[in-house]
Amino acid sequence: MTYWVIILATAGFSMWVSNTLKSKFRKYAKQPLQSGMSGKEIAEKMLTDHGIRDVKVVSTPGMLSDHYNPRTKTVNLSEGVFSQCSAAAAAVAAHECGHAVQHATGYEWLQMRSTLVPVVSVASNLSMWVIFGGLAVMQTMPLGQTVAMIGVGMFALGTLFSFITLPVEYDASNRALAWLQRKQIVTQREMEGAQDALKWAARTYVVAAIGSLATLVYFALRVAGNSRD
């Protein structure tokens, strides 16, 4: 029951933050920039201003599907950002370029996260199976506790990844906003919209990290509790 309370509470809060982010994005997508620059143009200028010439800005399908791919060196902007001229498009385009700047400058938190990606991708898919398998075996064999703890350790890697992601995302937003203001790409009013949009985008990562930590603590306590029974 405790597990489902955690899951439902986290899911509910995550849904609220996600819906608020979408609402903010729609609001600031209607706020045109006086500069007349599209998301693509803003991204290309930010890359050029930071001396980055080997990264391409491309369009990707979907809404809020924007991301920077360090393997292909592409800033992928969604359809609502790539060709649009708005405070929301400026914020998102500059944020994703912030990741490209992190990559080019060897930002330590991004490097750490990139190192964990292959390990976490495997551990995250298997952790629940290992935990529940270990808990089931614990009823009859002492080996089950070891198996369950291995599963908890695998889940912990995903939780660690979630928390390492936080400074990466906040730093990318700080770089983006500082550049937008320094280069006067946006007016003060447009800047406030960009800040608000990125603030809510960051909160989606905070919710994910807290939810992952709560689930980790629950499973660790459950395995420890079963071992004493």
KOLDREN-371486 format. One record per residue (C-alpha): z negated, y negated, x; residue in one letter. Coordinates in steps of 0.05 Angstrom, whole numbers, plus 5000, padded with zeros to 4 digits. Layout:
<pts>
PT; w; v; u; aa
PT; Z; Y; X; a
...
</pts>
This chain:
<pts>
PT; w; v; u; aa
PT; 5000; 5000; 5000; m
PT; 4983; 4951; 5056; t
PT; 5050; 4964; 5088; y
PT; 5087; 4947; 5024; w
PT; 5046; 4884; 5013; v
PT; 5065; 4861; 5083; i
PT; 5139; 4878; 5072; i
PT; 5142; 4845; 5004; l
PT; 5105; 4783; 5026; a
PT; 5149; 4775; 5087; t
PT; 5212; 4788; 5048; a
PT; 5191; 4737; 4995; g
PT; 5175; 4683; 5045; f
PT; 5238; 4699; 5084; s
PT; 5280; 4692; 5021; m
PT; 5249; 4625; 5005; w
PT; 5263; 4598; 5075; v
PT; 5334; 4626; 5073; s
PT; 5348; 4595; 5006; n
PT; 5319; 4528; 5028; t
PT; 5363; 4530; 5090; l
PT; 5425; 4542; 5048; k
PT; 5404; 4485; 5002; s
PT; 5394; 4438; 5061; k
PT; 5461; 4459; 5090; f
PT; 5497; 4445; 5025; r
PT; 5462; 4378; 5020; k
PT; 5480; 4355; 5090; y
PT; 5550; 4385; 5086; a
PT; 5563; 4330; 5035; k
PT; 5540; 4276; 5083; q
PT; 5603; 4254; 5122; p
PT; 5600; 4229; 5193; l
PT; 5620; 4158; 5208; q
PT; 5651; 4183; 5273; s
PT; 5700; 4226; 5233; g
PT; 5692; 4284; 5282; m
PT; 5697; 4356; 5258; s
PT; 5651; 4412; 5280; g
PT; 5705; 4438; 5326; k
PT; 5715; 4370; 5359; e
PT; 5640; 4359; 5367; i
PT; 5632; 4428; 5399; a
PT; 5690; 4417; 5447; e
PT; 5663; 4349; 5468; k
PT; 5593; 4375; 5480; m
PT; 5620; 4431; 5523; l
PT; 5664; 4383; 5562; t
PT; 5606; 4334; 5572; d
PT; 5566; 4390; 5603; h
PT; 5623; 4411; 5649; g
PT; 5635; 4477; 5612; i
PT; 5710; 4492; 5611; r
PT; 5711; 4568; 5604; d
PT; 5683; 4571; 5534; v
PT; 5728; 4570; 5473; k
PT; 5711; 4543; 5403; v
PT; 5737; 4589; 5349; v
PT; 5731; 4597; 5274; s
PT; 5694; 4656; 5243; t
PT; 5691; 4677; 5170; p
PT; 5629; 4669; 5127; g
PT; 5574; 4619; 5114; m
PT; 5521; 4605; 5167; l
PT; 5553; 4659; 5210; s
PT; 5556; 4611; 5269; d
PT; 5537; 4640; 5337; h
PT; 5551; 4637; 5412; y
PT; 5577; 4701; 5444; n
PT; 5560; 4702; 5518; p
PT; 5604; 4764; 5530; r
PT; 5668; 4732; 5504; t
PT; 5646; 4661; 5520; k
PT; 5662; 4636; 5451; t
PT; 5627; 4587; 5405; v
PT; 5641; 4617; 5337; n
PT; 5637; 4567; 5281; l
PT; 5637; 4586; 5207; s
PT; 5690; 4559; 5160; e
PT; 5641; 4507; 5133; g
PT; 5629; 4479; 5203; v
PT; 5693; 4488; 5243; f
PT; 5738; 4439; 5206; s
PT; 5686; 4399; 5168; q
PT; 5661; 4329; 5184; c
PT; 5588; 4326; 5163; s
PT; 5517; 4321; 5188; a
PT; 5508; 4395; 5176; a
PT; 5571; 4413; 5215; a
PT; 5550; 4368; 5273; a
PT; 5481; 4400; 5276; a
PT; 5506; 4471; 5275; v
PT; 5564; 4460; 5323; a
PT; 5520; 4425; 5374; a
PT; 5465; 4478; 5366; h
PT; 5513; 4534; 5383; e
PT; 5539; 4495; 5442; c
PT; 5466; 4488; 5463; g
PT; 5467; 4564; 5474; h
PT; 5529; 4557; 5516; a
PT; 5494; 4505; 5559; v
PT; 5434; 4552; 5565; q
PT; 5481; 4607; 5589; h
PT; 5516; 4561; 5639; a
PT; 5451; 4536; 5668; t
PT; 5416; 4603; 5671; g
PT; 5361; 4586; 5620; y
PT; 5307; 4638; 5634; e
PT; 5289; 4654; 5562; w
PT; 5362; 4667; 5544; l
PT; 5369; 4712; 5605; q
PT; 5307; 4750; 5585; m
PT; 5332; 4760; 5514; r
PT; 5401; 4783; 5539; s
PT; 5367; 4834; 5583; t
PT; 5329; 4863; 5524; l
PT; 5389; 4867; 5477; v
PT; 5415; 4937; 5495; p
PT; 5344; 4967; 5496; v
PT; 5322; 4934; 5432; v
PT; 5386; 4954; 5395; s
PT; 5369; 5027; 5407; v
PT; 5293; 5021; 5399; a
PT; 5298; 4983; 5333; s
PT; 5341; 5037; 5301; n
PT; 5296; 5094; 5322; l
PT; 5226; 5065; 5320; s
PT; 5211; 5077; 5246; m
PT; 5236; 5149; 5250; w
PT; 5192; 5162; 5310; v
PT; 5131; 5129; 5279; i
PT; 5135; 5166; 5213; f
PT; 5153; 5231; 5248; g
PT; 5092; 5224; 5293; g
PT; 5047; 5208; 5234; l
PT; 5071; 5270; 5198; a
PT; 5061; 5315; 5259; v
PT; 4991; 5285; 5271; m
PT; 4967; 5323; 5210; q
PT; 4975; 5389; 5247; t
PT; 4986; 5374; 5321; m
PT; 4952; 5326; 5371; p
PT; 5021; 5313; 5400; l
PT; 5037; 5273; 5338; g
PT; 4994; 5215; 5360; q
PT; 5033; 5208; 5425; t
PT; 5098; 5210; 5388; v
PT; 5074; 5158; 5338; a
PT; 5049; 5112; 5394; m
PT; 5117; 5117; 5428; i
PT; 5147; 5094; 5362; g
PT; 5099; 5036; 5359; v
PT; 5118; 5018; 5430; g
PT; 5191; 5019; 5411; m
PT; 5177; 4974; 5351; f
PT; 5137; 4928; 5397; a
PT; 5200; 4915; 5438; l
PT; 5234; 4889; 5375; g
PT; 5174; 4844; 5361; t
PT; 5176; 4818; 5432; l
PT; 5250; 4804; 5424; f
PT; 5235; 4764; 5360; s
PT; 5185; 4720; 5397; f
PT; 5229; 4710; 5458; i
PT; 5283; 4686; 5410; t
PT; 5239; 4628; 5387; l
PT; 5242; 4586; 5450; p
PT; 5316; 4602; 5457; v
PT; 5331; 4574; 5388; e
PT; 5285; 4514; 5392; y
PT; 5312; 4495; 5461; d
PT; 5384; 4500; 5436; a
PT; 5366; 4453; 5378; s
PT; 5331; 4404; 5424; n
PT; 5391; 4402; 5471; r
PT; 5438; 4392; 5411; a
PT; 5398; 4335; 5380; l
PT; 5387; 4300; 5446; a
PT; 5462; 4302; 5461; w
PT; 5482; 4279; 5391; l
PT; 5436; 4220; 5397; q
PT; 5453; 4203; 5470; r
PT; 5528; 4204; 5457; k
PT; 5519; 4167; 5390; q
PT; 5559; 4221; 5354; i
PT; 5515; 4210; 5292; v
PT; 5481; 4150; 5261; t
PT; 5406; 4148; 5250; q
PT; 5413; 4172; 5178; r
PT; 5460; 4228; 5199; e
PT; 5412; 4246; 5255; m
PT; 5356; 4256; 5206; e
PT; 5399; 4304; 5166; g
PT; 5418; 4343; 5228; a
PT; 5344; 4348; 5249; q
PT; 5324; 4372; 5180; d
PT; 5379; 4425; 5178; a
PT; 5361; 4453; 5246; l
PT; 5287; 4452; 5230; k
PT; 5298; 4499; 5171; w
PT; 5345; 4543; 5212; a
PT; 5291; 4552; 5264; a
PT; 5241; 4572; 5211; r
PT; 5282; 4633; 5193; t
PT; 5267; 4659; 5264; y
PT; 5194; 4642; 5258; v
PT; 5188; 4681; 5193; v
PT; 5223; 4741; 5225; a
PT; 5177; 4740; 5285; a
PT; 5113; 4736; 5243; i
PT; 5137; 4791; 5196; g
PT; 5153; 4836; 5256; s
PT; 5084; 4823; 5287; l
PT; 5048; 4838; 5221; a
PT; 5086; 4903; 5214; t
PT; 5071; 4922; 5286; l
PT; 4996; 4910; 5277; v
PT; 4996; 4951; 5213; y
PT; 5029; 5011; 5246; f
PT; 4985; 5007; 5308; a
PT; 4923; 5006; 5264; l
PT; 4949; 5063; 5221; r
PT; 4963; 5107; 5281; v
PT; 4895; 5091; 5311; a
PT; 4861; 5104; 5244; g
PT; 4895; 5172; 5235; n
PT; 4875; 5193; 5305; s
PT; 4801; 5184; 5286; r
PT; 4807; 5224; 5222; d
</pts>
